[in-house]
Amino acid sequence: MTLEQELQNLSGIQLDAGEVFSGKKSGRLMNGFSERVSCTPTVNSEYLFHDSMRDIAVWFMSPADPLYLFGPTGSGKTSLIKQLAAKLKYPVLEVTAHGRLDFPDLVGHHSVQKGNMEFQYGPLALAMKYGGLFLLNEIDLLDPATASGLNGILDGESLCIPENGGEMINAHPMFRLAATANTNGAADTTGLYQGTLRQNLAFMDRFWLCEVGYPEKGAEISLLGNIAGDLPESLRESMVEYANEVRQLFMGMGDKQHYGETIDVTFSTRTLIRWVDLTVKFQPLAKQGIQPVTYALDRALGFRAAPETKAMLHELAQRIFPQLADE
């Protein structure tokens, strides 16, 4: 069965918003889907939701302006909206933008099917036709001229496909459009995100903006307690402190950094979890005189860093974990 056939067979249902997002009935109904399809995200029971989920949950509840999520690398913008979509069984048709992406790539193209030339709908057309979330990641890498092709869709107009005989697609009631980016559309002033482009003001004016930062310290400590309760609580707290220090350095907000100074890696919650998981797995190395924490740190993050950054990460580890000798 093709994805289009899966989407054709979907039906919408009404769900209690409180029950979906908090497990407690609220009496407030919202639309979702009755079953999952191949492009529906899988619910991650250990996922750590940001405070920003409130904005996105409200956005999902009723037809609204398109949503633009922005924030630093590793803050979980894409995973946040996909996990909320997973709870509603929303299909997610996802595209990552780049400088060569053209509007027809989103709409569709002709291809040979069983000896015949047929039009194959692209992700935007499928989401509009059958309902679902069209998710455009890294939208600030998109050429503003290409982005402007979305203006009519962002305004709620129908999609015209000249290549398919001028077909007009009216947006399905459960069609949603969201974009993610590292910048707020006004280009990068920090030097962190090379290649990002300043987006047209009229284009940006069509979006509901939501800023997504890194999770709160207490939430991540609680998460680590759930997945690695055997590690001492003080160690888990220090690991979260370390991750937040690295994030500050990445954003150029370290105590001793000058304007424009940054490092080339950062800690997502996913990387933090990987570090903790590897620390547990490498515990036997302690018998060989190797510290599992710093050994796991390199394999979770350090090996991706430039040599000078890696040295800085080790110095920071010695400061935050004074009881541990560097390997």
N, C-alpha and C positions, 0 to 999 in steps of 0.2 A: 504494500500500500504506500502510495506517495504521500509526502507531507501535505499536499493540497487535499488529497482525499481524507486524511486524518482530520484536517481542520474543517472540512465540509461536514463531517459527522458530529462535530462538537455542538453541545447545547449549553446555554447559560443557565445558571441557577442563582438564587439569592441565598446569601450566607449572613449569619449574625457576625457583625464586625468585631464585637468584643470577644466572642468565642474563638474567632479565627486568630486574633492577634494576642489575646491575653488568657484565653481559656475560660473566660467568664462572660456569660451572656449579657448583652447590653440592650437588646431590643432594636438596635440600629442595623438595618439591612444594607448589604452592598452586593454587587454583582460579582460572580466568579464563574468558573466552569465546572461541569459535572465530572469530568475525567481528564486524565493527563494524556498528552500526545508526546511524540518523540522529542519535540523542542520545549517541553515544559520542564523547568528546573526541578531538581530533586530537593526536597526539604532536608536541610542539615540540622539535626537536632541539637548540635553543639554550637550552632552559629551564634555569635555575639552581636545582638542588634544595637545600633547606635541610637542616640536620642533623636537623630534625624528621621527615624522611622515614622515618627508621628506625622511629619509633613507628607511623607510619601503615602502613608495609609490613608490620610484625608484625600490626597490626590487621586488615589485609586477608587475612592468611594463614589465619585460622581464625575461626569464629563467636565473637563477643566482644560486650562491652557496646557500645552506641552511642558514637560518637566526637564529642567537643566540642572544636573547635579555636578558640582565642582568641588575640588579639594585636592590635597597633596597625594602623591603616589603612595599606595599602600593603605589609604584610609578606608578602602572597602566600598567605594561608590557602586561599582557594578554588582558586587556580591550582595550588597544591601537591597537594591531594587529587585534583583533576581530571587532573593530569598522571600521577599514579600510577595512577589508574583507566584512563587512556588506554593505559598499558603493558599492562594486563591485559584491554583491550578491554571494560571494564565500561561498560554503559549508565549514564548519569548523568541522573536525573530531578531537575531543579533548581527550587527555589522560593525567592524572596526574601521574607522575613517583613516584615510591617508591622502596624500597630495594628488594621487592619480585616480582617486575614486570619482566616478561620474554619476550623474543623476540616473541615467538609464541602468546602471548597475543595481540600483535599488528597486527599480520598477520591473525589469524583466527583459527578456530577449528571445529571439527565435532560435530554435535548435531542431535538429533532425530527431524525430521520435518514430521508430518503426517504419522508417522509409519516408515519412511525411514531415514537412516543415511545420512545427507547431510553436506557439508562443508559450514560454515558460515564465510564470510570474516570479518576480523578485520578492525579497523579504518585506519591503514596504507595501507592495500591492497585496500580498497575501494577508498581512495584518489588517489592512484596511478592508479587504473583501470579506474575510471570515471572522475577524475579531482576534485580538491578541495585542501583545506589547511589541512595538518596533523599537529596538534599543540601538542607538547609534553611539558607540563608544569613541572616545578621543575626538570629539567633534571639532575641537579647536585645531586639529591638524587638517581639517577639510578646507579646500580652497573656498573663500567667501563667495565666489561666483557660483560654484556648485551648490553651496549651502542655500543660496537665494532661491534655487529651484524648489526648495521645500516651503517657501513662504505661503503659497496657496494652501498646502496641506495643513500648515500650522494654524491657518486662519479658519480651518474647518471646511474648506472647499473640496469638491470632488477631484479625484485623480483622473486625468485624461491620458490615455495611452495611444498616441498616434500610431505606433508600430503594430498595434493590435486592432487596426481598423477604427481607431478613434474611440475605443471603449472608454466609458465613463464609470469609475468606481466610486460610489458614495461610501463614506466611512461607516463601518459597522458600529452600532452603539457601544460595543465593548472594545473598540480600537483605542489604543493609547500610544503616545509617542514620547519617548524619553531619550535624553542625551547625557553623556558623561564627559567630563573634561578636567584637566588639571588647573586650568585658568577659568576666570569668569567671563571669558570672551573678549576681554580687553587686552589680550596679548600678555606675554610673560615679561615682567620687569625684574625678575630675580635671577635670571640666567639658568634656572633649574630645568626648564622644559624647552629645549631647543627644537625648533621646527613648528612650534605653535604659532597660529596666525590670529591677528586681530579680526574679529568677526564684525560683519555689518551691523550697525546699531539698530536698524529696522528689523533685522533678523533676530537679534537678541531680545528686542522689545516684545516678541511674541511668546517668550518663555516665562514660566514660573520658576524662579531660581531657588535652589536649596544647597547650602554649603554643608559638606560632610567632612568633619575632622576625624582625628584619631579617637578611639574609644577612651572613656574615662579610666583612670588608673584602677579604681576599685572594681570596675566591671571586669577588667582583664585579670586582676588578681583572683577574683571569684572564678573566672573561667579556667584558669590554670589549676585552681584547687580541685575543680571537677575532673580534669583530665590527667592530673599528675599529683594526686593527694599524698603520695608517698614521699615526695620531696618536702623538705622542711619549709614551713610557711615563710620564714625569713628569707630563704633562698628564692622562693617564688616572687616575693615582693621586690627583692633586689633585681631580679630579671626584668620585671616590668619597669622598674626605675631605669634600668640600663636602656631598655627599648625606647623609653621616652626621651632619654638624653640623646640617643642616636637620631631620633626624629627631629629634635631641636637643632642638632648640627646639620642635618639634611636641609632644613628650612632656613638655615643661616641665622638662627636665633640662639645659638650657644652663648654662654656668658662671656667668653673671650674672643668671639668671632667679630671680624670687621664686616662692614657692608659688602655684600657680594661673595663672601666666603661661604662655601658649602662643602659637603662631602657627597660622594657619588652613589651611596646606598642608603636605604632607610629600612625601618622595621614595619612591615604590615603585621596585623594580628596573625595572619597565616604563618609568617616567618617566625614570630614569637612562639607559636604552638610547635612548629618544627624544631626550634631550638630546645624547648622543654622536652619534647618527645625524644630527641637524640641524646639529651643529657641523661635521661632515664636509661636509655638503651646502652650508653657507653659507661655506665657505672662500674662495670668490672675492670675498666682501665685504671681505676684508682689504685688497684693492687699492684699495678706496674709503675706507679709514681706519676701517672698522667691525670691531670685534672679534667674530669668529664665536662665541666661547664665550658671551659675555654676550648676544649677539643671540639665539642658540639657547636660552639659559636662559629668557628671557621666553616664548618660544613653546612650550617644553616644560612650564614650571611657573609662571613669574612672572605671566603674564596671568590666572591663576586666583586670585591672591592679592589680599587687601585692599591698598589703597595703602600703608599703613604696613608691612605685611609685605613688599611688593614692594621698598620702600626698604631694609628690613633685608636682604633677599636680595642686593641690589646691594652693600651695604656688606660683607657677608660675602664676596662674590665678590672685591672689591678686596683683602680681607685674605688670602684663600687663593690668589688669582691676582695677586700684586703686579706681575707683568710685564705684565699686561693693563690698559689704560686703560678705564674704563667708557665705554660708547658715548655 
